Amino acid sequence: MSQHLVLPFQLHLQALGKRPGTQQSYLGILGCFLRWADSQRIAEPNAESVYGYLIEVGTRPSVSPQWYSVNFHALRTWLVMRGQP
């Protein structure tokens, strides 16, 4: 996992005052997304690739609305931290 993408997010979550469990959940979600992006050969993950991830993974029959919501919020927080729409 790309530490240059993860460590700033961890610090950002701490600065936002997110609870430790939320931080771990969001970091795990970012990790899953980054592994997916790597498998897709996406060199620089961005809003477009997050959207692609949510569409591809989020439309699987086994995915609940709660999964989608938590993943959406975690990845949106990461994008906002990076200054992306």
C-alpha positions, -999 to 999 in steps of 0.1 A, spaced: 0 0 0 13 34 -9 23 50 24 26 84 7 -12 82 2 -21 65 35 -1 84 62 -14 119 53 -50 105 54 -44 90 88 -31 123 101 -61 141 84 -86 118 101 -69 124 135 -71 162 129 -108 159 120 -113 142 154 -125 109 140 -128 81 165 -101 54 164 -126 28 150 -137 52 123 -100 59 114 -92 22 111 -123 16 90 -115 45 67 -79 34 64 -90 -1 56 -113 11 29 -86 33 14 -63 2 14 -89 -18 -5 -94 9 -30 -57 14 -35 -52 -24 -41 -81 -23 -66 -65 7 -83 -32 -11 -85 -49 -41 -100 -64 -18 -126 -30 -3 -133 -41 31 -122 -9 51 -115 -25 81 -98 -58 74 -81 -83 102 -84 -120 110 -83 -127 93 -115 -110 61 -103 -129 62 -70 -161 65 -90 -151 35 -111 -143 15 -79 -177 23 -63 -195 14 -95 -176 -19 -101 -175 -31 -65 -206 -14 -52 -229 -31 -77 -220 -66 -67 -251 -85 -53 -234 -92 -20 -227 -55 -13 -251 -38 12 -262 -2 11 -243 3 43 -211 -9 27 -216 16 -1 -224 45 22 -193 39 44 -170 34 14 -184 65 -3 -179 87 28 -144 73 35 -132 78 -1 -149 112 -4 -130 123 28 -98 111 12 -105 130 -21 -114 162 -2 -81 160 18 -63 157 -15 -81 188 -29 -100 168 -55 -137 172 -63 
